[in-house]
Amino acid sequence: MSEYHNPVMLQECLEGLSIDPTGTYVDLTFGGGGHSKAILEHLTTGKLYAFDQDQDAVVNAEAIDNECFNFIPANFRLVKKYLKLHGVKQVDGVLADLGVSSHQFNKPERGFSTRFEAELDMRMDQQASQSAKEVINSYSEADLHKILGLYGEVRNAKTLAGALVSARTNEAITTVGQLKSIMDNYAKRGRENRYYAQVFQALRIEVNEELTALEEMLRQMEEVIKPGGRLVVMSYHSLEDRLVKNYINKGNVEGKEDKDFYGNVNKAFKAINRKPITASEEELQQNNRARSAKLRVAEKI
C-alpha cells in the first residue's frame, strides 16, 4: 500500500474520527487503502464504506478481505445516494483525504506530473470524457484565463491563456512536453517547477471538477453524519481548505453567516480543532508530500 500512497497524518485522522468499534464509517478517498485498512483494524462489528472513482483503486480494494468492508466505485459527490442504496441513513464518521495519490503522480501515462513526458490526461476517473488536452485545446481564451487564475493562482494567467490559444492554432497541445515548452516563456527564471505545478493544478481541478464535487459532498454531510459523529477532512491547497473551513465554521461553503433569532450561527458542525492540524516534523522528514496538508476535524451538533 505504501508504494501506492503513503497515508498522510494517519494517526491524527484516526484520532479525529474517534472510532467506535461497532460504528459505521466512510472513507471518501480510498486510493491505496492506507486509511481504510487502519480504520478496519479498529472495527469489530462496525462497517466501513470506501469510495473511489479511480479504476486503479479497485485493485487495492479487492485485496482487502474483511466482512466489515464495502467498496463503492464512485465519486464522493454521490455519497448520500450510494449509502442509501446500501441501506445506510447516517454514519458515525466520514474521512476525506483530498490529495492526489502518489500512485497517480508517479504513473507517467496518467499525465498528472510534470516530471514525465506523457499525454495531457489528468482524469481521476479514467472513463470520464474530458481530459486536460480537451480543456487546453477547446476552451476559450477567457475560460482558460479564468481557471488558470482561479484554480492555479497563476500570476500571468491572462498572458498564458493567450499564448495557449495562439499555439494551438498551429498544432494541438497534447503532451506534457509541449505544454512545458510554452510555459517556459512565461515562468520566472529559477521558479519554473512552481509555475508548472500551479498550471497543472488548475487543469487538474477543472478536468475533475474537484471544487464542485467537494462543495456537493460537504453539503450532504449534515444529513449523512449522525449527531456526535465526526467529519475529518484533509486538504492540500487553500481553495479546498477555505471551503472546508467555511462549511464547518459558518454552516455553508460560501462562508456567509446565517444567524437565528438569538444571534447564534446556524451550522451543523462545531470545530474540534480551531486551527488546522499539520504534519509533525518526523512525518515531514519521511513524507515531503505531507508538507502542504491541513487537517480539519468537526463534530456534528
Buried (B, 14 or more C-beta within 10 A) or exposed (E): BEEBBBBBBBEBBBBBBBBBEEBBBBBBBBBBBBBBBBBBEBBEEBBBBBBBBBEBBEEBBEEBEEEBBBBBBBBBBBBBEBBEEEEBEEBBBBBBBBBBBBBBBBBBEBBBBBEBEBBBBBBBBEEBEBBBBBBBBEBEBEEBBBBBBBBBBBBBBBBBBBBBBEBBEEEEBBBBEBBBEBBEEBBEEEEBEEBBEBBBBBBBBBBBBBBEBBBBBBBBBBEBBBEEBBBBBBBBBEBBBBBBBBBBBBBBBEEEEEEEEEEEEEBBBEBBEEEBBBBEEEBBEEBEBBEBBBBBBBBBE
